[in-house]
Amino acid sequence: MTRPATSPAPGLLLIGALYLAQGLPIGFAFEALPVLLRQAGVPLEVIAWVSLAGLPWVLKPLWAPLVDNLGGSARLGRRRAWIIPMQLILAAAMAGLAMITDWQAAALPVVALTLIASVASATQDTATDGLAAERLHGGRLTRANALQSGGMMAGFMLGGSGLLWASGHIGTQAALAVLAGLLIAALLPVLAWAEPRATTDDDRHPARLRAYFRRPGAWPVLIAGIGFALPYSGGLALSKLYLTDAGMALDRIGLTGIAGSLAMILIGCPLAVRMIGRHGTGPTLVSALVLTLAALGLWLLPVAGLVAPDLAVVLPASILLGTAGGAATTAAATLMMRFAARGSQAGTDVTIPQAAQVAGETLSGGVATGIAAGTGYAGALATVLAAGAAGLVVTRAMLARPALRQLDDRSAP
């Protein structure tokens, strides 16, 4: 087996660019694609299955050990040998989507290309997480966690709400072509960085899935990853579909989503970094979950018909939800990355709890949409609120475990 050399470390620009690239197809699949299909006349019962595009992010632990174990080529390096081809596949998939004109008639190619992009981004994520956990330490690792949340949300914003906004001005095909170009541009920092050759470590065991579950704290980290993801993703999925059925124009829906994404990047993620330094990872995550429930309560006002669904109401609700989501994802990413950094198979040990997180997001978004199809948006959002409250209780219990308390920033090395 091999272990990475200690220097030079990748720049934070490189890390941020990679996470941004991962967010583009996720934002497209979870935010833009449902709206585009709904506008094309596809029923909600069918759109509910779109959330399965997140399945590769749930299943990626199955091939994460392969990414950790293969050393790559001498010219590209251990991690770059995975990152570069996966990002090229991402760009090709988005370019293929840009060639589709009839979204209803070409449903199968749309789904196939979306799944290909999802598999590529999930695989690239494993390599990127391993790269960050192995080569960044101390404050740089904490900032990388914020870049993970902020970068992925920036990509999510561009691939989701940004694409919807651009589609209202230049058309969906042109907007997707621009995203493909952004994926190529995000690869430039990776191409400019020379990954050091790994050194041999014969005592290190190959990465294995079961090795994760043998570590103290493995199950609490995994369960906390599920609990924090439920309310944010469910509310986000319902809000865009609700605004679509309420008759709001695509560019205004996109503006609402952009506001929430910017709040996540510019307010939620930096706020979490500050709170983690002062109060610790656990209290920050709990506070962010409480704020998420408050944001969903604000969304419930227009959804339940208590106020009109105009920008004066939905913009603050979107900003509050984005702020809460940014703080929660940064705190959870810090928890997962620190746990992985203390082991010997960083890529695999980050991938497993992240897969649990995506499973929670996929379940929440898909089930919430299905409930909305049967009982309406108000009933679905109320269900998400109840599930979020239960998730808060479970997350607090997991964070109280000694193994997770040891990962707190105030006591971690």
Secondary structure, DSSP 8 states (H G I E B T S, - for coil): -EE--S-----HHHHHHHHHHHHHHHHIIIIIHHHHHHHTT--HHHHGGGGGGGHHHHHGGGTHHHHHH---BTTTBTTHHHHHHHHHHHHHHHHHHHT---TTTTHHHHHHHHHHHHHHHHHHHHHHHHHHHHH--HHHHHHHHHHHHHHHHHHHHHHTHHHHHHHHHH-HHHHHHHHHHHHHHHTHHHHHS-----EE-TTS----HHHHHTSTTHHHHHHHHHHHHHHHHHHHHHHHHHHHHTT--HHHHHHHHHHHHHHIIIIIHHHHHHHHHHH-HHHHHHHHHHHHHHHHHHHHHHHTTSS--SHHHHHHHHHHHHHHHHHHHHHHHHHHHHHHHTSS-HHHHHHHHHHHHHHHHHHHHHHHHHHHHHH-HHHHHHHHHHHHHHHHHHHHHHHTSHHHHTT-TTT--
